[in-house]
Amino acid sequence: MKFDIIGDIHGCYDELIHLLKAMGYVWENNVFKHPDRRKIVFVGDITDRGPASLNCIRLVYDLVQSEKAIYVPGNHCNKLYRYLIGRNVQIKHGLETTVAELENLNPRERKIVSHSFRMLYETAPLYTVLDEQRLIVCHAGIREDMIGKTSKKVESFVLYGDITGQKDINGLPERRDWAKSYTGKALIVYGHTPVSEPRWKNNTVNIDTGCVFGGKLTALRYPERETISIPSEQPLLKEKFRSFPD
């Protein structure tokens, strides 16, 4: 099986459509398909901040239901899910944009899209292991000793990364560079931390190229290990991108 792994979308629906078409996907029988039967894998954070989160939910849900895609959740997905099931969450850091879209729907439409996302989230693996353990796709990364485990500690790492609990000079959560010490044989593909270009490090690759912050929407084609990107249609916010020392 060949895969096309797509980085953090964050409601950038138009860019997602452009990326799928650039990779050769065609719209057929109300779903995107690839003539070579490639499968899409989403690294999470399909909603929040961008202009069309609900369209992203609808598309990803339909692709997963038709077995044309695999979805793993991100931290924004987790927060939206908790909001939809009635948990007390703060409606900020991007969630407010998705909530505003939901509030613009009539009750029937809101119920349908909310149910679709809850189903998508509840049936998703925390991370996915593919190609006979040669490929792992997760949202924020995973340490080698965590692979095969699903504890609360692993869940926190996979959703939020190797966080220190501190903030950096820009007020963003401080994260350790876990990829720098990774020595595993499996290729780990992840997102979560916006970088200006796909970042390869020790058989890992970060493909969150900050589409919602004016960067690009990027996919990794596997097993080719080639990336393809579509320019963002959003305003550029350079301060949102991270850089890592080699």
TILUM-340269 format. One line per 3 residues: number of its first residue (from 0); their letters; for each residue x, y, z of N, C-alpha, C, CB. Coordinates in Angstrom, 2 decimals. Atoms other than C-alpha are relative to their C-alpha. Glycine has a CB too. Example, Ala and Ser with C-alpha at 12.3 -4.5 7.8 and 13.67 -1.06 7.14 Angstrom:
0 = AS = 0.89:-1.19:0.00:12.30:-4.50:7.80:0.90:1.20:0.00:-0.99:0.03:1.25 | -0.82:-1.19:-0.06:13.67:-1.06:7.14:-0.77:1.09:0.73:0.41:0.46:-1.42
END
This chain:
0 = MKF = 0.84:-1.20:0.00:0.00:0.00:0.00:0.87:1.25:0.00:-0.95:0.00:1.22 | -0.69:-1.28:0.04:1.17:3.51:-0.86:-0.86:1.04:0.71:0.31:0.42:-1.46 | 0.71:-0.97:-0.82:0.26:6.45:1.37:0.39:1.43:-0.36:0.26:-0.25:1.47
3 = DII = -0.25:-1.44:0.09:-0.07:10.22:1.12:-0.39:0.59:1.34:-0.80:0.66:-1.18 | 0.21:-0.46:-1.38:0.34:11.68:4.60:-0.05:1.53:-0.01:1.14:-0.52:0.95 | 0.25:-1.43:0.10:-1.06:15.19:4.97:0.14:0.67:1.36:-1.38:0.27:-0.59
6 = GDI = -0.25:-0.73:-1.24:0.08:17.69:7.59:-1.21:0.79:0.49:1.15:0.94:-0.19 | 1.08:-0.72:-0.69:-2.02:19.92:9.86:-0.76:0.92:-0.96:0.58:0.82:1.17 | 0.84:-0.75:0.94:-4.93:21.38:7.85:-0.57:1.26:0.66:-1.13:-0.88:-0.52
9 = HGC = 0.54:-1.14:-0.76:-6.50:23.66:10.50:-1.03:0.81:-0.77:1.13:0.90:0.43 | 1.09:-0.70:0.65:-9.58:24.47:8.47:0.32:0.60:-1.35:-0.47:1.06:0.87 | -0.38:-0.53:1.33:-7.71:25.31:5.24:-0.51:-0.96:-1.08:1.56:0.18:-0.11
12 = YDE = 0.67:0.95:0.88:-10.18:23.43:3.07:0.42:0.17:-1.46:-1.50:0.15:0.11 | -0.36:-0.22:1.41:-9.34:25.05:-0.27:1.39:-0.54:-0.31:-0.07:1.49:-0.35 | -1.36:0.50:0.20:-5.65:24.26:0.12:0.03:-1.53:0.00:0.94:0.56:1.08
15 = LIH = 0.08:1.46:-0.04:-6.54:20.66:1.01:-0.48:-0.55:-1.34:-0.93:-0.46:1.13 | 0.51:0.44:1.30:-8.56:20.28:-2.19:1.07:0.14:-1.08:-1.25:0.79:-0.38 | -1.06:-0.22:0.98:-5.73:21.78:-4.25:1.12:-1.04:0.14:0.58:1.41:0.15
18 = LLK = -1.07:0.97:-0.24:-3.21:19.43:-2.63:-0.42:-1.39:-0.49:0.35:-0.05:1.49 | 0.47:1.31:0.45:-5.32:16.33:-3.27:0.03:-0.10:-1.53:-1.42:-0.26:0.52 | -0.01:0.01:1.46:-5.75:17.27:-6.92:1.42:0.00:-0.55:-0.77:1.21:-0.53
21 = AMG = -1.40:-0.03:0.45:-2.02:18.01:-7.26:0.65:-1.37:0.11:0.80:1.01:0.82 | -0.55:1.33:-0.18:-1.32:14.48:-6.04:-0.71:-1.05:-0.87:-0.09:-0.40:1.44 | 0.64:0.91:0.94:-3.60:12.96:-8.67:-1.32:-0.58:0.46:0.91:-1.09:-0.30
24 = YVW = 1.30:0.49:-0.45:-6.78:12.38:-6.63:-1.10:0.60:-0.86:-0.22:0.33:1.49 | 1.13:-0.45:0.82:-10.03:12.62:-8.55:-1.30:-0.20:0.76:-0.05:-0.76:-1.35 | 1.30:0.06:-0.66:-13.59:13.24:-7.38:-0.90:-0.98:-0.75:-0.66:1.41:0.07
27 = ENN = 0.78:1.05:0.65:-15.65:10.14:-8.10:-0.96:-0.61:1.00:0.92:-1.10:-0.61 | 1.04:0.54:-0.88:-18.93:8.95:-6.56:0.02:0.65:1.38:0.17:-1.52:0.14 | 0.06:-0.81:-1.22:-18.85:11.74:-3.96:1.16:-0.23:0.97:-1.28:-0.26:0.70
30 = VFK = -1.18:0.17:-0.86:-15.37:10.91:-2.66:1.25:0.12:-0.87:-0.03:-1.37:0.75 | -1.27:-0.06:0.72:-11.75:11.53:-3.64:0.64:-1.39:-0.05:0.96:1.02:0.66 | -0.68:1.28:0.18:-9.98:8.48:-5.07:1.27:0.23:-0.80:-0.92:-1.03:-0.69
33 = HPD = -1.23:-0.07:0.79:-6.52:7.88:-6.49:0.03:-1.17:-0.97:1.26:0.00:0.91 | -0.02:1.10:0.99:-6.11:5.85:-9.71:0.96:-1.13:0.37:0.36:0.53:-1.36 | -0.95:1.03:-0.44:-3.18:4.00:-8.10:-0.36:-0.58:1.37:1.40:0.57:0.05
36 = RRK = 0.51:0.52:-1.28:-5.26:3.20:-4.98:0.86:0.40:1.18:-0.10:-1.52:-0.06 | -0.74:-0.53:-1.14:-3.08:5.29:-2.73:-0.99:0.35:1.11:0.85:1.25:-0.40 | 0.87:-0.30:-1.13:-4.44:5.96:0.74:0.51:1.25:0.71:-0.06:-1.20:0.99
39 = IVF = -0.33:-1.24:-0.70:-4.54:9.29:2.55:0.11:-0.28:1.50:-1.06:1.10:-0.29 | -0.11:0.07:-1.46:-3.36:9.61:6.16:0.08:1.43:0.51:1.26:-0.84:0.45 | 0.02:-1.33:-0.58:-4.18:12.73:8.19:0.67:-0.02:1.37:-1.46:0.53:0.11
42 = VGD = -0.74:-0.01:-1.26:-1.89:13.70:11.07:-0.72:0.76:1.12:1.37:0.62:-0.22 | 0.74:-0.67:-1.05:-4.63:15.46:13.02:-0.06:1.51:-0.16:0.59:-0.32:1.32 | 0.24:-1.45:0.05:-5.63:19.08:13.74:-0.58:0.42:-1.35:1.30:0.77:0.27
45 = ITD = 0.67:-0.32:1.26:-8.01:19.22:10.81:-0.85:1.26:0.14:-0.87:-1.17:-0.46 | 0.87:-1.16:-0.24:-9.97:22.09:12.43:0.74:1.11:0.74:-1.24:-0.43:0.81 | -0.42:-1.16:-0.81:-9.54:25.47:14.19:0.93:0.94:-0.76:0.69:-0.48:1.27
48 = RGP = -0.81:-1.10:0.53:-8.02:28.79:13.14:-0.32:0.35:-1.45:1.46:-0.34:0.12 | 0.23:-0.25:1.42:-8.72:28.41:9.41:-1.45:0.32:-0.31:0.43:-1.19:-0.80 | 1.33:-0.49:0.38:-11.80:29.52:7.46:-1.09:-1.04:-0.21:0.12:0.78:-1.24
51 = ASL = 1.01:1.00:0.40:-13.55:26.20:6.74:0.20:-1.33:0.73:0.04:-0.23:-1.52 | -0.23:1.21:-0.79:-13.17:23.70:9.57:-1.07:-1.05:-0.21:0.08:0.35:1.47 | 1.09:0.97:0.14:-16.58:22.11:9.07:0.08:-0.74:-1.33:-1.35:0.69:0.13
54 = NCI = -0.20:0.69:1.28:-15.89:21.36:5.41:1.12:-1.03:0.12:0.33:1.01:-1.11 | -1.09:0.96:-0.20:-12.66:19.69:6.51:-0.51:-1.23:0.75:1.16:0.66:0.77 | 0.58:1.14:-0.73:-14.58:17.56:9.00:-0.80:-0.88:-0.95:-0.90:0.50:1.16
57 = RLV = 0.86:0.77:0.91:-17.09:16.52:6.35:0.84:-0.84:-0.97:-0.93:0.94:-0.78 | -0.81:0.70:0.99:-14.41:15.61:3.81:0.79:-1.14:0.63:0.96:0.98:-0.68 | -0.81:1.03:-0.66:-12.17:13.71:6.23:-0.89:-1.15:0.48:0.78:0.60:1.19
60 = YDL = 0.94:1.03:-0.45:-15.15:11.86:7.71:-0.41:-0.91:-1.16:-1.24:0.64:0.64 | 0.43:0.79:1.17:-16.36:10.76:4.26:1.14:-0.87:-0.53:-0.51:0.93:-1.11 | -1.15:0.78:0.48:-12.86:9.65:3.23:0.28:-1.19:0.91:1.24:0.89:-0.10
63 = VQS = -0.26:1.09:-0.95:-12.40:7.59:6.39:-1.11:-1.04:-0.08:0.11:0.55:1.45 | 1.14:0.92:0.08:-15.90:6.08:6.15:0.07:-0.87:-1.26:-1.31:0.77:0.02 | -0.10:0.75:1.25:-15.21:5.02:2.56:1.31:-0.77:-0.11:-0.13:0.94:-1.19
66 = EKA = -1.27:0.73:-0.09:-11.86:3.51:3.65:1.04:0.50:-1.00:-0.24:-1.48:-0.22 | -1.00:-0.61:0.88:-9.93:5.91:1.42:1.05:0.77:0.81:-0.68:0.95:-0.99 | -0.92:-0.77:-0.84:-8.17:7.52:4.39:0.05:-0.56:1.41:-0.41:1.47:0.04
69 = IYV = -0.21:0.28:-1.42:-6.83:7.04:7.90:0.17:1.34:0.69:1.24:-0.96:0.25 | -0.11:-1.25:-0.75:-7.13:9.77:10.52:0.50:-0.30:1.41:-1.38:0.74:0.06 | -0.40:0.03:-1.40:-5.23:10.20:13.78:-0.23:1.39:0.57:1.50:-0.46:0.16
72 = PGN = 0.38:-1.30:-0.55:-6.25:13.01:16.15:1.20:0.83:0.47:-0.95:-0.19:1.15 | -0.97:-0.92:-0.57:-4.31:16.06:17.24:-0.57:0.66:1.24:0.40:1.06:-1.02 | 0.45:-0.65:-1.23:-4.58:18.26:20.32:-1.23:0.88:-0.24:1.13:0.84:0.59
75 = HCN = 1.20:-0.79:0.31:-7.10:20.59:18.61:-1.20:-0.90:-0.21:0.24:0.87:-1.24 | 1.09:0.97:0.16:-9.17:17.55:17.67:-0.52:-0.45:1.37:0.48:-1.23:-0.81 | 0.35:0.43:-1.35:-9.12:16.44:21.30:-0.85:1.06:0.71:1.26:-0.28:0.81
78 = KLY = 0.74:-1.08:-0.66:-10.31:19.83:22.50:-1.38:0.19:-0.60:0.79:1.31:-0.10 | 1.30:-0.11:0.64:-13.09:20.05:19.92:-0.91:-1.14:0.43:0.15:0.00:-1.52 | 0.79:1.15:-0.43:-14.25:16.57:20.87:-0.54:0.22:1.42:0.84:-1.29:-0.05
81 = RYL = 0.45:-0.25:-1.38:-14.37:17.52:24.55:-1.08:1.07:0.05:1.19:0.41:0.89 | 1.04:-1.03:0.09:-16.36:20.63:23.65:-1.33:-0.60:-0.45:0.43:1.13:-0.96 | 1.22:0.56:0.57:-18.86:18.61:21.62:-0.72:-0.95:0.94:0.32:-0.71:-1.29
84 = IGR = 0.66:0.91:-0.95:-19.51:16.12:24.42:-0.35:0.72:1.31:0.90:-1.21:0.29 | 0.47:-0.78:-1.14:-20.16:18.94:26.88:1.00:0.26:1.10:-1.15:-0.66:0.58 | -1.01:-0.28:-1.02:-16.88:19.19:28.75:0.25:1.52:0.08:1.32:-0.75:-0.32
87 = NVQ = -0.28:-1.42:-0.22:-15.84:22.56:30.18:1.38:0.32:-0.56:-0.07:0.35:1.52 | -1.28:-0.36:0.63:-13.14:23.79:27.78:-0.01:1.48:-0.34:0.25:-0.85:-1.28 | -0.12:-1.41:0.34:-11.86:27.27:27.03:-0.10:0.16:-1.52:1.34:0.59:0.52
90 = IKH = 0.23:-0.17:1.44:-13.09:28.46:23.64:0.95:1.10:-0.50:-1.51:0.37:-0.30 | -1.04:-0.91:0.50:-9.86:30.08:22.45:1.11:-0.82:-0.64:0.55:0.91:1.14 | -1.12:0.65:0.69:-6.57:29.28:20.69:-0.45:-0.71:-1.28:0.68:-1.02:0.95
93 = GLE = 0.45:0.55:1.27:-8.49:28.58:17.49:-1.34:-0.69:0.06:1.00:-0.95:-0.51 | 1.29:0.70:-0.11:-11.47:26.63:18.81:-1.16:0.95:-0.26:-0.14:-0.62:1.40 | 1.09:-0.96:0.18:-13.54:29.82:18.69:-0.44:0.10:-1.47:0.43:1.37:0.49
96 = TTV = 0.37:-0.08:1.42:-13.44:29.77:14.87:-0.90:-1.17:-0.40:1.26:0.01:-0.89 | 0.84:1.16:0.30:-14.87:26.25:14.68:-1.35:0.12:0.68:0.70:-1.29:0.45 | 1.25:-0.19:-0.72:-17.50:27.04:17.33:-0.88:1.01:-0.73:0.27:0.46:1.44
99 = AEL = 0.77:-1.00:0.74:-18.54:30.12:15.34:-0.64:-0.61:-1.24:0.90:1.18:-0.40 | 0.58:0.68:1.16:-19.04:27.96:12.25:-1.18:-0.87:0.41:1.06:-0.86:-0.70 | 1.08:0.86:-0.48:-21.13:25.50:14.24:-1.24:0.81:0.37:0.47:-0.81:1.21
102 = ENL = 1.13:-0.82:-0.44:-23.29:28.29:15.66:-0.75:0.63:-1.17:0.47:1.09:0.94 | 0.66:-0.54:1.19:-24.08:29.49:12.14:-0.86:-1.04:-0.73:1.04:0.53:-0.96 | 0.79:1.05:0.62:-25.66:26.15:11.26:-1.40:-0.07:0.63:0.71:-1.36:0.13
105 = NPR = 1.29:0.28:-0.63:-29.30:25.25:11.77:0.17:-1.24:0.87:-1.13:-0.21:-1.08 | -0.16:1.10:-0.96:-29.89:22.67:14.53:0.25:-1.36:-0.65:-1.22:-0.09:0.87 | -0.17:1.30:0.65:-30.16:19.73:12.13:1.41:-0.15:-0.57:-1.05:-0.18:-1.12
108 = ERK = -1.34:0.06:0.59:-26.92:20.54:10.27:1.06:-0.09:1.09:0.25:1.24:-0.87 | -0.97:0.05:-1.09:-25.08:21.16:13.52:0.06:-1.39:0.62:-0.35:1.04:1.07 | 0.04:1.35:-0.56:-26.22:17.80:14.87:0.74:-0.99:-0.89:-1.45:-0.46:0.20
111 = IVS = -0.64:0.92:0.94:-25.02:16.01:11.72:1.51:0.14:0.04:-0.51:0.24:-1.42 | -1.46:-0.18:0.05:-21.54:17.56:11.60:0.63:-0.32:1.35:0.35:1.43:-0.43 | -0.52:0.33:-1.33:-21.08:17.22:15.38:0.09:-1.51:0.19:-0.89:0.62:1.10
114 = HSF = -0.01:1.47:-0.08:-22.02:13.54:15.21:1.13:-0.58:-0.85:-1.35:-0.58:-0.44 | -1.06:0.49:0.88:-19.65:13.01:12.28:1.37:0.14:0.66:-0.02:0.76:-1.34 | -1.31:-0.18:-0.62:-16.72:14.49:14.18:0.17:-0.90:1.22:0.20:1.45:0.40
117 = RML = -0.11:0.88:-1.16:-17.48:12.57:17.36:0.29:-1.43:-0.44:-1.29:0.04:0.85 | -0.26:1.34:0.52:-17.59:9.33:15.37:1.42:-0.12:-0.53:-1.01:-0.34:-1.11 | -1.36:-0.01:0.54:-14.38:10.24:13.57:1.02:-0.12:1.12:0.25:1.27:-0.81
120 = YET = -0.95:-0.03:-1.12:-12.59:10.94:16.85:-0.05:-1.30:0.81:-0.29:1.21:0.91 | 0.15:1.17:-0.86:-13.98:8.01:18.83:0.51:-1.28:-0.64:-1.45:-0.17:0.38 | -0.46:1.21:0.69:-13.00:5.44:16.19:1.44:0.11:-0.48:-0.91:-0.30:-1.18
123 = APL = -1.37:-0.20:0.48:-9.54:6.89:15.48:1.02:-0.63:0.94:0.29:1.50:-0.16 | -1.10:0.45:-0.85:-6.34:5.26:16.72:0.77:1.22:0.52:0.95:-0.96:-0.77 | -0.82:-1.09:-0.53:-4.11:7.43:18.91:1.14:0.34:-0.97:0.57:-0.37:1.38
126 = YTV = -0.99:-0.12:1.09:-1.41:6.85:16.27:-0.13:-1.26:-0.83:1.48:0.19:0.54 | 0.16:1.18:0.86:-1.16:4.41:13.39:1.34:-0.54:-0.44:-0.85:0.35:-1.21 | -1.22:0.70:0.40:1.52:1.84:12.57:-0.30:-0.72:-1.31:0.49:-1.02:1.12
129 = LDE = 0.29:0.48:1.35:1.70:0.96:8.88:1.21:-0.69:-0.62:-0.45:1.16:-0.88 | -1.06:0.63:0.79:3.74:-1.00:6.33:0.89:-0.91:0.86:0.86:1.07:-0.67 | -0.71:0.98:-0.82:4.69:-3.81:8.72:0.99:0.67:0.95:0.74:-1.00:-0.89
132 = QRL = -0.73:-0.75:-1.03:5.93:-1.36:11.38:1.17:0.82:-0.55:0.52:-0.97:1.03 | -1.03:-0.86:0.58:8.13:0.57:8.94:-0.40:1.47:0.02:0.30:-0.43:-1.42 | 0.52:-1.35:0.06:5.92:3.67:9.14:-0.94:0.25:1.16:-0.71:0.25:-1.34
135 = IVC = 0.89:-0.41:-1.09:4.31:5.45:12.08:-0.44:1.42:-0.26:0.71:-0.13:1.39 | 0.55:-1.34:0.17:2.02:8.43:11.73:-0.70:0.41:1.29:-0.99:0.06:-1.22 | 0.58:-0.51:-1.24:1.10:10.51:14.77:-0.02:1.52:-0.07:0.80:-0.50:1.25
138 = HAG = 0.17:-1.44:0.11:0.26:14.10:15.53:1.27:0.78:0.39:-1.15:0.45:0.87 | -1.11:-0.83:-0.49:3.10:15.53:17.63:1.31:-0.75:0.14:-0.37:0.59:1.33 | -1.21:0.81:-0.14:5.60:12.66:17.63:-0.19:-1.11:1.01:1.18:0.86:0.40
141 = IRE = 0.04:1.09:-0.97:6.36:9.59:19.70:1.42:-0.52:0.21:-0.95:-1.14:-0.48 | -1.31:0.56:-0.28:9.43:8.25:21.45:0.00:-1.49:-0.35:0.40:0.21:1.50 | -0.12:1.40:0.40:10.74:4.85:20.41:-0.53:-0.95:1.07:1.45:-0.34:-0.31
144 = DMI = 0.44:0.89:-1.08:10.01:3.32:23.83:-1.51:0.05:0.22:0.72:0.36:1.29 | 1.45:-0.13:-0.15:6.38:4.44:23.57:-0.78:-0.75:-1.08:-0.40:1.46:-0.01 | 0.68:0.64:1.12:5.59:2.67:20.30:-0.64:-1.31:0.45:0.99:-0.25:-1.16
147 = GKT = 0.76:1.18:-0.43:2.92:0.02:20.88:-0.76:0.21:1.29:0.92:-1.16:0.15 | 0.66:-0.28:-1.28:1.67:1.69:24.07:-1.02:1.11:-0.17:1.04:0.39:1.08 | 1.06:-1.01:0.07:-1.38:3.87:24.74:-0.35:0.57:1.37:-1.26:-0.60:-0.65
150 = SKK = 0.26:-0.53:-1.33:-1.03:5.09:28.32:-0.30:1.50:-0.08:1.20:-0.26:0.93 | 0.25:-1.43:-0.06:-2.00:8.61:29.42:1.26:0.80:-0.32:-0.54:0.39:1.39 | -1.27:-0.66:0.29:1.67:9.57:29.24:0.27:0.00:-1.50:1.15:-0.68:0.75
153 = VES = -0.18:0.09:1.45:1.87:8.34:25.65:-0.98:0.91:-0.71:-0.17:-1.46:-0.48 | 1.02:-0.86:0.62:-1.38:10.11:24.78:0.40:1.47:0.06:-1.35:-0.21:0.69 | -0.44:-1.39:-0.15:-0.04:13.40:26.14:1.13:0.33:-0.97:0.45:0.28:1.43
156 = FVL = -1.15:-0.22:0.88:3.19:13.03:24.16:-0.47:0.07:-1.46:1.06:-1.13:0.18 | 0.46:0.08:1.38:1.41:12.07:20.93:-0.83:1.23:-0.39:-0.81:-1.27:-0.21 | 0.86:-1.14:0.30:-1.07:14.97:21.17:0.72:1.34:0.12:-1.19:-0.01:0.90
159 = YGD = -0.58:-1.30:-0.31:1.14:17.73:22.59:1.51:0.08:-0.21:-0.30:0.36:1.41 | -1.45:0.00:0.14:4.74:16.68:22.03:0.69:-0.11:1.35:0.46:1.24:-0.72 | -0.81:0.11:-1.22:7.56:16.61:24.59:0.06:1.37:0.67:1.44:-0.53:-0.32
162 = ITG = 0.14:-1.33:-0.58:6.38:19.68:26.49:0.71:0.10:1.35:-1.47:0.36:0.15 | -0.71:-0.24:-1.27:8.29:21.23:29.41:-0.90:0.64:1.04:1.21:0.88:-0.24 | 0.86:-0.74:-0.90:5.39:23.17:30.91:0.33:1.48:0.03:0.11:-0.56:1.38
165 = QKD = -0.42:-1.40:0.06:7.20:26.45:30.18:-0.42:0.62:-1.33:1.53:0.11:0.19 | 0.27:-0.72:1.24:6.65:29.11:27.50:1.31:0.55:-0.57:-1.03:1.15:0.24 | -1.19:-0.57:0.62:9.23:30.33:24.98:-0.13:1.52:-0.07:0.23:-0.60:-1.42
168 = ING = -0.02:-1.46:0.01:10.06:33.98:24.24:-1.19:0.58:-0.76:1.29:0.49:-0.63 | 1.19:-0.44:0.72:7.04:34.21:21.92:-1.30:-0.36:0.70:0.01:-0.58:-1.39 | 1.18:0.39:-0.75:4.69:32.87:24.57:-0.60:-1.32:-0.42:-1.01:1.04:-0.11
171 = LPE = 0.48:1.30:0.47:4.33:29.51:22.83:0.50:-1.11:0.92:0.45:-0.26:-1.44 | -0.45:1.10:-0.87:4.54:26.19:24.72:1.40:-0.49:-0.40:-1.00:-1.17:-0.06 | -1.36:0.48:0.27:8.16:25.09:25.04:-0.01:-1.52:-0.18:0.97:0.41:1.16
174 = RRD = -0.01:1.43:0.31:8.80:21.68:23.49:1.43:-0.47:-0.22:-0.86:-0.30:-1.24 | -1.31:0.59:0.23:11.88:19.50:23.64:0.05:-0.59:-1.41:0.32:-1.08:1.06 | -0.19:0.54:1.35:13.32:18.34:20.32:0.18:-1.51:0.08:1.22:0.66:-0.70
177 = WAK = -0.06:1.44:-0.19:12.45:14.66:20.76:0.62:-0.72:-1.20:-1.39:-0.55:0.27 | -0.51:0.65:1.21:13.38:13.85:17.14:1.52:-0.06:-0.02:-0.50:0.74:-1.24 | -1.46:-0.08:-0.01:17.00:14.77:17.84:0.64:-1.26:0.58:0.45:1.22:0.80
180 = SYT = -0.57:1.20:-0.64:17.48:11.63:19.95:-0.67:-1.29:-0.47:-0.13:0.11:1.50 | 0.66:1.19:0.50:15.30:9.22:17.95:0.98:-0.87:-0.78:-1.20:0.39:-0.88 | -0.93:0.93:0.67:17.20:6.12:16.79:-0.73:-1.20:-0.60:1.06:-0.48:0.98
183 = GKA = 0.77:1.15:0.46:14.38:3.83:15.66:0.09:-0.24:-1.50:-1.42:0.17:0.38 | -0.03:0.39:1.41:14.08:2.01:12.34:-1.26:0.47:-0.75:0.14:-1.50:-0.13 | 1.23:-0.43:0.64:10.48:3.07:11.67:0.06:1.49:-0.32:-1.22:-0.31:0.90
186 = LIV = 0.12:-1.41:0.34:9.92:6.34:9.84:-1.19:0.58:0.76:-0.16:0.20:-1.54 | 1.08:-0.67:-0.72:7.87:8.66:12.06:-0.35:1.29:-0.72:0.41:0.29:1.48 | 0.50:-1.19:0.69:5.76:11.24:10.25:-0.98:0.70:0.94:-0.69:-0.37:-1.37
189 = YGH = 0.80:-0.73:-0.98:4.19:13.95:12.40:-0.16:1.45:-0.43:0.65:-0.09:1.39 | 0.21:-1.42:0.26:3.14:17.61:12.55:0.07:0.77:1.30:-1.34:0.24:-0.70 | 0.19:-0.70:-1.27:1.96:19.88:15.39:0.83:1.27:0.15:0.32:-0.92:1.12
192 = TPV = -0.87:-1.16:-0.16:4.95:22.25:15.41:0.30:0.61:-1.37:1.32:-0.40:0.72 | -0.17:-0.57:1.34:4.90:24.62:12.41:1.47:0.32:-0.32:-0.83:1.27:-0.14 | -1.35:-0.27:0.51:8.15:24.73:10.44:-0.14:0.51:-1.43:0.91:-1.29:0.06
195 = SEP = 0.13:-0.63:1.32:8.84:26.65:7.24:0.16:-1.01:-1.14:1.03:1.10:-0.15 | -0.20:1.07:0.98:9.98:23.51:5.36:-0.09:-1.34:0.72:1.36:0.16:-0.73 | 0.01:1.32:-0.65:9.49:19.78:6.05:1.35:-0.26:0.67:-0.32:-1.12:-1.02
198 = RWK = -1.24:0.18:-0.77:12.02:18.90:8.73:0.31:-1.48:0.19:-0.11:0.70:1.37 | -0.48:1.37:-0.13:13.88:15.61:8.40:1.04:-0.06:1.11:0.57:-0.53:-1.33 | -0.97:0.18:-1.07:15.71:14.42:11.51:-0.06:-1.44:0.50:-0.26:1.01:1.17
201 = NNT = -0.10:1.35:-0.58:16.86:10.89:12.43:-1.18:-0.90:-0.33:0.13:0.10:1.50 | 1.10:0.85:0.46:14.27:9.01:10.37:-1.35:0.46:0.53:0.25:-1.45:0.41 | 1.29:-0.63:-0.29:11.49:11.40:11.38:-0.17:1.17:-0.95:-0.10:0.46:1.51
204 = VNI = 0.24:-1.20:0.81:9.83:14.15:9.37:-1.24:0.72:0.51:-0.16:-0.38:-1.50 | 1.09:-0.88:-0.40:7.68:17.04:10.53:-0.56:0.64:-1.27:0.48:1.09:1.04 | 0.60:-0.53:1.23:5.24:17.96:7.73:-1.05:1.08:0.28:-0.63:-1.12:-0.79
207 = DTG = 0.86:-1.15:-0.25:3.35:20.76:9.48:0.73:1.25:-0.45:-0.40:0.10:1.52 | -0.67:-1.18:0.54:4.47:23.65:7.29:-0.90:1.24:0.09:0.42:-0.24:-1.45 | 0.71:-1.20:-0.40:2.05:26.12:8.84:-0.95:0.59:-1.02:0.96:1.01:0.35
210 = CVF = 0.93:-0.51:1.02:-0.66:26.40:6.20:-0.88:1.10:0.57:-0.87:-1.14:-0.53 | 0.93:-0.98:-0.56:-3.02:28.28:8.51:0.71:1.29:0.40:-0.71:-0.58:1.21 | -0.78:-1.19:-0.32:-0.20:30.72:9.32:0.66:0.61:-1.24:1.07:-0.33:1.04
213 = GGK = -0.50:-0.58:1.22:0.48:31.53:5.69:1.16:-0.74:-0.63:0.39:1.36:0.25 | -1.10:0.80:0.56:3.04:28.81:4.98:-0.46:-0.85:-1.17:0.61:-0.89:1.08 | 0.39:0.95:1.04:2.17:25.70:2.96:-0.74:-1.16:0.63:1.24:-0.50:-0.79
216 = LTA = 0.56:1.28:-0.41:0.09:22.56:3.19:0.81:-1.08:-0.68:-1.54:-0.12:-0.36 | -0.97:0.98:0.51:2.43:19.61:2.80:-0.47:-1.42:0.21:1.36:0.20:0.67 | 0.22:1.45:-0.11:2.05:15.89:2.16:1.31:-0.73:-0.24:-1.09:-0.47:-1.01
219 = LRY = -1.12:0.92:0.26:4.65:13.15:2.35:-0.54:-1.20:-0.75:0.71:-0.43:1.32 | 0.38:1.18:0.76:4.33:10.45:-0.30:0.89:-1.17:0.44:0.12:0.26:-1.54 | -0.72:1.17:-0.51:5.30:7.03:1.06:-0.40:-1.22:-0.83:-0.30:-0.24:1.53
222 = PER = -1.40:0.11:-0.48:7.25:4.86:0.29:1.01:0.89:-0.72:0.45:-1.41:-0.12 | -0.94:-0.80:0.78:8.75:7.42:-2.11:0.84:0.95:0.86:-0.76:0.79:-1.04 | -0.65:-0.98:-0.88:9.68:9.75:0.78:0.21:1.34:-0.70:1.34:-0.54:0.51
225 = ETI = -0.01:-1.28:0.69:8.91:12.73:-1.41:-1.10:0.88:0.60:-0.20:-0.18:-1.54 | 1.02:-0.91:-0.50:7.05:15.82:-0.22:-0.54:0.85:-1.15:0.57:0.90:1.10 | 0.64:-0.89:0.96:4.61:17.94:-2.18:-0.77:1.03:0.81:-0.94:-0.78:-0.99
228 = SIP = 0.62:-1.07:-0.77:3.30:21.31:-0.99:-0.83:0.92:-0.89:1.06:0.81:0.74 | 0.85:-1.00:0.65:0.59:23.82:-1.91:0.11:1.28:0.82:-1.50:-0.49:-0.11 | -0.09:-1.27:-0.75:1.03:27.52:-0.99:-1.30:0.32:0.72:0.37:1.16:-0.95
231 = SEQ = 1.17:-0.39:-0.77:-1.32:28.83:1.67:-0.66:1.23:-0.59:0.38:0.26:1.46 | 0.76:-1.20:0.38:-4.04:31.36:0.93:-0.23:0.90:1.20:-1.34:-0.39:-0.63 | 0.19:-0.76:-1.23:-3.84:32.70:4.51:1.14:1.01:0.18:-0.06:-0.96:1.21
234 = PLL = -1.06:-0.99:-0.25:-1.85:35.74:5.75:1.20:-0.64:0.69:-0.55:1.16:0.87 | -1.22:0.55:-0.56:1.77:35.00:6.65:0.26:0.56:1.40:1.19:0.30:-0.91 | -0.34:-0.37:-1.38:2.54:35.02:10.41:1.31:-0.69:0.35:-1.15:-0.40:1.00
237 = KEK = -1.32:0.61:-0.16:6.28:34.39:10.61:0.28:-0.41:1.44:1.07:0.95:-0.47 | -0.30:0.28:-1.40:6.30:34.43:14.42:-0.55:-1.34:0.47:-0.54:1.10:0.87 | 0.61:1.28:-0.39:4.27:31.19:14.50:0.87:-1.20:-0.37:-1.36:-0.14:-0.65
240 = FRS = -0.81:1.11:0.45:6.99:29.09:12.89:1.18:-0.23:0.95:0.50:0.25:-1.42 | -1.11:0.35:-0.87:9.66:27.25:14.89:1.24:-0.32:-0.84:-0.36:-1.20:0.88 | -1.26:0.42:0.62:13.31:26.73:14.04:0.75:-0.82:1.03:0.86:1.24:-0.47
243 = FPD = -0.73:0.92:-0.88:15.54:24.00:15.46:1.48:0.03:-0.36:-0.56:-1.43:-0.11 | -1.43:0.10:0.30:19.34:24.02:15.78:0.35:-1.42:-0.40:0.84:0.45:1.22 | -0.41:1.34:0.43:21.00:21.09:14.02:0.89:-0.65:1.06:0.73:0.06:-1.35
END
